[in-house]
Amino acid sequence: MALFTHAPHSLCILRLSAIGDVCHAIASVQAIQQHWPDTRITWICGKIEAQLIGDLPGIEVVIFDKKTGFKGMRALWKTLKQQRFDALLQMQLALRASALSFGIKAKYRVGFSKSRSKEGQWLFTNRHLPESDSVHVLDNFADFVKYLGVPFDKPHWHIPLSESDQAFAKQAIKQRPCLVISPAASKDERNWLIERYAAAADYFVSKGGQVILCGSPAPREIALGQAIEQACSQPIDNLIGQTSLKQLTAVIAAADVVLAPDSGPAHLATTQGTPVIGLYGHSNPKRTGPYNDLDKVVSVYEQHVEAQHGKPITELPWATRVKGEHIMQDISLEAVISKLGQFVTD
């Protein structure tokens, strides 16, 4: 039975990070807006994520900087002290997020199902999603809105891009087809090999395409991009650290295909309808892969997770990860080039 039989007056979304998960959550939040256009929505998110969702129509964005710790929590509680929401959707399992929720007033505090709740989230919620066979993170977020009473069939996104952002992308993309490589995952062990990124780029350029590297200004990402560029024998364009999040989104939107490990840009591409070749070894692509392009994933997760845990993947917990620094080397260059071949002409 749905939590609401008519449109609630106000809802609060608590999903602080990361970019990929926020992309998944946008589809659910915009489904709420489509079904209940008069419901007031407040979204609490991180500083970087606010660059993406700060101008989404009809959403009040409240920023929480995790670096501010308890002082920042108190400031956020003060900002929201006059508000009491009909429901708070706690779409993040981290203890920090649950602690932040403590000072937010809401009649219903909705958390994940008990089998998927962790880090004590159940202590901070008074409603739990029904047990679900949903695998992908996006589908788990959709379970929240369906629990409220909002129909959800398939995801749709509307992320505004300014004329200047689109002009930046038009200037960056000089020829077609265009491949964007976003080489850095959240941890270095989840990156593919430098020489294989370079070889894939060389292949694409040799077929008449353009290759653009993208990523954040983090020093480790800049260093990775420089190493790939140096390893290439064909010319490529390196924009790592040179784009805002919206400029990056615009470049991805205008590209023909994205190559990336499990990372924010891979999921940004999904919101823009750009095909993604995902590289997976440490996490289950059926759970965190590019939602509309699971058929294009190159994965060695299945073989490693079963070997490490000694069980079939069907018997392992939902969020089981693979550990190891050399997992990604088992993704072959040939497997990736066979996927890239769909986007170039011989």
C-alpha positions as CSV (number, residue, x, y, z in Angstrom):
1,M,0.0,0.0,0.0
2,A,1.3,3.4,-0.9
3,L,2.4,5.8,1.8
4,F,0.4,8.7,0.3
5,T,-3.0,8.5,-1.4
6,H,-2.7,12.1,-2.5
7,A,0.1,14.5,-3.2
8,P,2.2,15.4,-0.1
9,H,2.9,19.1,0.5
10,S,6.6,18.6,0.9
11,L,9.4,16.0,0.6
12,C,13.0,16.1,1.6
13,I,15.6,14.0,-0.4
14,L,18.8,13.1,1.5
15,R,21.4,12.0,-1.0
16,L,24.7,13.7,-0.5
17,S,27.0,11.9,-3.0
18,A,28.4,10.7,-5.3
19,I,27.9,12.0,-8.8
20,G,26.8,8.6,-10.2
21,D,24.4,7.9,-7.4
22,V,23.0,11.4,-7.7
23,C,22.4,10.8,-11.4
24,H,20.4,7.7,-10.5
25,A,18.4,9.7,-7.9
26,I,17.6,12.5,-10.3
27,A,15.4,10.1,-12.3
28,S,13.4,9.2,-9.2
29,V,13.0,12.8,-8.0
30,Q,11.9,14.0,-11.5
31,A,9.4,11.1,-11.5
32,I,7.9,12.6,-8.3
33,Q,7.8,16.0,-9.9
34,Q,6.0,14.6,-13.0
35,H,3.4,12.9,-10.9
36,W,3.0,15.5,-8.1
37,P,4.0,18.9,-9.7
38,D,2.8,20.9,-6.7
39,T,4.8,19.0,-4.1
40,R,7.6,21.1,-2.7
41,I,10.9,19.2,-2.9
42,T,14.1,20.0,-0.9
43,W,17.3,18.1,-1.8
44,I,20.2,17.9,0.6
45,C,23.5,17.2,-1.3
46,G,27.2,17.7,-1.3
47,K,29.1,20.7,-2.7
48,I,30.2,19.0,-5.9
49,E,26.9,17.4,-6.5
50,A,25.2,20.8,-6.2
51,Q,26.9,21.9,-9.4
52,L,24.9,19.3,-11.2
53,I,21.5,19.6,-9.5
54,G,21.6,23.2,-8.3
55,D,19.5,24.5,-11.2
56,L,17.1,21.5,-11.6
57,P,13.7,23.1,-12.0
58,G,11.4,23.1,-8.9
59,I,14.0,21.8,-6.4
60,E,15.4,23.7,-3.5
61,V,19.0,22.5,-3.0
62,V,20.6,22.7,0.4
63,I,24.3,22.0,0.5
64,F,26.1,20.0,3.2
65,D,29.8,20.1,3.1
66,K,31.0,16.9,4.8
67,K,34.3,18.7,5.7
68,T,32.4,20.9,8.1
69,G,31.5,17.9,10.3
70,F,29.1,18.4,13.2
71,K,29.3,22.2,12.9
72,G,28.0,21.9,9.4
73,M,25.2,19.6,10.5
74,R,24.1,22.1,13.1
75,A,24.1,24.9,10.5
76,L,21.9,22.8,8.2
77,W,19.5,22.0,11.0
78,K,19.2,25.7,11.7
79,T,18.5,26.4,8.0
80,L,15.7,23.8,8.0
81,K,14.4,24.3,11.6
82,Q,11.1,26.0,10.4
83,Q,10.3,23.2,8.0
84,R,8.5,19.9,8.8
85,F,8.4,17.6,5.8
86,D,5.7,15.1,5.0
87,A,8.4,12.6,4.3
88,L,12.2,12.4,4.4
89,L,13.7,9.9,1.9
90,Q,17.0,8.7,3.3
91,M,18.5,7.5,0.1
92,Q,22.1,7.2,1.5
93,L,23.2,4.4,3.8
94,A,26.3,6.1,5.2
95,L,26.3,6.8,9.0
96,R,27.2,10.4,8.3
97,A,23.9,10.8,6.3
98,S,21.9,9.2,9.0
99,A,23.4,11.4,11.6
100,L,22.6,14.4,9.5
101,S,19.0,13.2,9.2
102,F,18.6,13.3,13.0
103,G,17.9,17.0,13.0
104,I,15.6,17.1,10.0
105,K,11.9,17.2,11.0
106,A,9.6,14.8,9.0
107,K,6.5,12.8,9.7
108,Y,7.8,9.8,7.8
109,R,11.5,8.9,7.6
110,V,11.8,6.4,4.9
111,G,14.9,4.1,4.7
112,F,16.0,1.1,2.7
113,S,14.5,-2.3,3.3
114,K,15.8,-4.0,6.5
115,S,17.9,-6.6,4.5
116,R,19.7,-3.7,2.7
117,S,19.9,-1.3,5.6
118,K,23.4,-0.9,7.1
119,E,25.5,1.4,9.2
120,G,22.5,1.7,11.6
121,Q,20.2,3.4,9.2
122,W,17.2,1.6,10.7
123,L,17.8,3.6,14.0
124,F,17.0,6.8,12.1
125,T,14.0,5.8,10.1
126,N,10.4,4.9,11.0
127,R,9.4,3.4,7.6
128,H,11.2,0.9,5.5
129,L,10.9,-0.1,1.9
130,P,9.4,-3.5,1.3
131,E,11.9,-6.3,0.5
132,S,12.8,-6.0,-3.1
133,D,14.5,-8.0,-5.9
134,S,15.7,-4.8,-7.5
135,V,19.4,-5.1,-8.3
136,H,20.5,-1.8,-9.8
137,V,21.0,1.2,-7.6
138,L,18.7,3.2,-9.8
139,D,15.9,0.6,-9.4
140,N,16.4,0.7,-5.6
141,F,16.0,4.5,-5.7
142,A,12.9,4.0,-7.8
143,D,11.5,1.7,-5.0
144,F,11.4,4.8,-2.8
145,V,9.1,6.7,-5.1
146,K,6.9,3.7,-5.8
147,Y,6.6,3.3,-2.0
148,L,5.3,6.9,-1.8
149,G,2.7,6.2,-4.5
150,V,4.4,7.5,-7.6
151,P,4.4,5.2,-10.7
152,F,7.8,4.5,-12.2
153,D,8.4,2.6,-15.4
154,K,11.7,3.7,-16.8
155,P,14.0,6.6,-16.0
156,H,13.9,9.9,-17.7
157,W,16.2,12.9,-17.0
158,H,16.1,16.6,-17.6
159,I,19.4,18.3,-16.7
160,P,19.5,21.9,-18.0
161,L,22.7,22.8,-20.0
162,S,23.4,26.5,-20.6
163,E,24.2,27.9,-24.0
164,S,27.7,28.6,-22.9
165,D,28.1,25.0,-21.7
166,Q,26.9,23.7,-25.1
167,A,29.2,26.2,-26.9
168,F,32.1,24.8,-24.9
169,A,31.2,21.3,-26.0
170,K,30.8,22.4,-29.7
171,Q,34.3,23.9,-29.6
172,A,35.8,20.8,-27.9
173,I,34.4,18.3,-30.4
174,K,36.2,18.9,-33.7
175,Q,35.2,15.8,-35.6
176,R,33.0,12.7,-35.5
177,P,32.8,10.1,-34.2
178,C,34.0,11.4,-30.8
179,L,35.0,9.1,-28.0
180,V,35.2,10.5,-24.5
181,I,37.5,8.5,-22.1
182,S,37.0,9.2,-18.4
183,P,39.8,7.0,-17.1
184,A,39.6,7.6,-13.3
185,A,37.4,5.7,-10.9
186,S,37.1,6.8,-7.3
187,K,40.0,4.5,-6.3
188,D,43.1,3.9,-8.5
189,E,42.8,0.1,-8.3
190,R,39.5,0.4,-10.2
191,N,41.1,2.1,-13.1
192,W,42.0,0.2,-16.3
193,L,45.7,0.1,-17.4
194,I,47.3,3.2,-18.8
195,E,48.8,1.5,-21.8
196,R,45.4,-0.1,-22.7
197,Y,43.6,3.2,-22.4
198,A,46.2,4.6,-24.8
199,A,45.9,1.7,-27.2
200,A,42.1,2.0,-27.3
201,A,42.5,5.7,-28.0
202,D,45.0,5.0,-30.8
203,Y,42.6,2.6,-32.3
204,F,39.7,5.0,-32.3
205,V,41.8,7.9,-33.8
206,S,43.2,5.5,-36.4
207,K,39.6,4.9,-37.6
208,G,39.1,8.6,-38.1
209,G,37.7,9.5,-34.7
210,Q,38.5,12.1,-32.0
211,V,39.4,11.1,-28.5
212,I,38.9,13.5,-25.5
213,L,40.1,12.7,-22.0
214,C,38.0,14.1,-19.2
215,G,38.0,14.1,-15.4
216,S,38.3,16.2,-12.3
217,P,41.1,18.5,-11.3
218,A,42.3,16.1,-8.7
219,P,46.1,15.7,-9.0
220,R,45.9,11.9,-9.4
221,E,43.4,12.3,-12.3
222,I,45.6,14.9,-14.0
223,A,48.6,12.6,-13.6
224,L,46.7,9.7,-15.0
225,G,45.6,11.7,-18.0
226,Q,49.1,12.9,-18.7
227,A,50.4,9.4,-18.6
228,I,47.8,8.2,-21.0
229,E,48.5,11.1,-23.4
230,Q,52.2,10.3,-23.3
231,A,51.5,6.6,-24.0
232,C,49.4,7.4,-27.1
233,S,51.0,7.4,-30.6
234,Q,48.0,9.3,-32.0
235,P,47.0,12.8,-31.0
236,I,44.2,13.1,-28.4
237,D,42.7,16.0,-26.5
238,N,43.2,16.1,-22.8
239,L,40.5,18.1,-20.9
240,I,41.1,16.6,-17.5
241,G,40.7,19.3,-14.9
242,Q,39.7,21.9,-17.5
243,T,35.9,21.6,-17.3
244,S,33.2,22.5,-14.9
245,L,30.7,19.7,-14.1
246,K,28.1,21.1,-16.5
247,Q,30.7,21.7,-19.2
248,L,31.7,18.0,-18.8
249,T,28.1,17.0,-19.1
250,A,27.7,19.0,-22.2
251,V,30.8,17.4,-23.8
252,I,29.6,14.0,-22.9
253,A,26.1,14.8,-24.3
254,A,27.7,15.8,-27.6
255,A,30.0,12.8,-27.9
256,D,29.2,9.5,-29.7
257,V,30.4,7.1,-27.0
258,V,32.0,7.2,-23.5
259,L,34.6,4.7,-22.2
260,A,34.9,4.6,-18.4
261,P,35.2,2.5,-15.3
262,D,32.5,2.8,-12.6
263,S,32.5,6.5,-12.2
264,G,30.4,9.7,-12.3
265,P,31.0,10.5,-15.9
266,A,29.7,7.1,-17.0
267,H,26.4,7.8,-15.3
268,L,26.3,11.4,-16.5
269,A,26.5,9.9,-20.0
270,T,23.4,7.8,-19.3
271,T,21.4,10.9,-18.3
272,Q,22.4,12.4,-21.7
273,G,21.6,9.4,-23.8
274,T,25.2,8.8,-24.8
275,P,26.2,5.2,-25.1
276,V,28.7,4.0,-22.4
277,I,31.3,1.2,-22.6
278,G,31.7,0.4,-18.9
279,L,34.8,-1.3,-17.4
280,Y,34.0,-3.4,-14.3
281,G,36.0,-5.6,-12.1
282,H,35.4,-4.6,-8.5
283,S,31.7,-3.9,-8.4
284,N,28.7,-5.7,-9.9
285,P,27.8,-4.0,-13.2
286,K,24.2,-5.2,-12.8
287,R,24.1,-3.1,-9.6
288,T,26.2,0.0,-10.6
289,G,26.7,-0.3,-14.3
290,P,25.5,2.3,-16.9
291,Y,21.8,1.7,-16.7
292,N,20.9,1.8,-20.3
293,D,24.1,0.2,-21.6
294,L,24.6,-3.0,-19.6
295,D,25.0,-4.8,-22.9
296,K,28.1,-2.8,-23.6
297,V,29.8,-3.5,-20.3
298,V,33.2,-5.3,-20.3
299,S,33.3,-7.1,-17.0
300,V,35.5,-9.5,-15.1
301,Y,33.6,-9.0,-11.8
302,E,31.7,-12.3,-12.0
303,Q,34.7,-14.5,-12.3
304,H,36.6,-12.8,-9.5
305,V,33.7,-12.4,-7.0
306,E,32.9,-16.1,-7.3
307,A,36.6,-17.1,-6.9
308,Q,37.1,-14.8,-3.9
309,H,34.0,-15.9,-2.0
310,G,33.7,-19.5,-3.2
311,K,30.0,-19.2,-4.0
312,P,27.9,-18.6,-7.1
313,I,27.1,-14.9,-7.6
314,T,23.4,-15.6,-7.0
315,E,24.2,-16.6,-3.4
316,L,26.2,-13.5,-2.5
317,P,24.9,-10.4,-0.8
318,W,23.6,-7.5,-2.9
319,A,26.6,-5.2,-2.6
320,T,29.5,-7.7,-2.5
321,R,32.7,-6.2,-3.9
322,V,35.9,-7.7,-5.3
323,K,39.2,-6.8,-3.7
324,G,42.6,-6.6,-5.3
325,E,44.9,-4.2,-7.0
326,H,45.3,-6.2,-10.2
327,I,41.7,-7.1,-11.0
328,M,41.3,-4.6,-13.9
329,Q,44.2,-6.1,-15.8
330,D,42.0,-9.0,-16.7
331,I,39.9,-6.7,-18.9
332,S,41.5,-7.3,-22.3
333,L,42.2,-4.6,-24.9
334,E,40.6,-6.9,-27.5
335,A,37.3,-7.0,-25.6
336,V,37.2,-3.2,-25.4
337,I,38.1,-2.6,-29.0
338,S,35.3,-5.0,-30.1
339,K,32.9,-2.7,-28.3
340,L,34.4,0.4,-29.7
341,G,34.2,-1.0,-33.2
342,Q,30.5,-0.4,-33.2
343,F,31.1,3.3,-33.2
344,V,33.7,3.6,-36.1
345,T,33.7,2.6,-39.7
346,D,36.4,0.3,-41.2
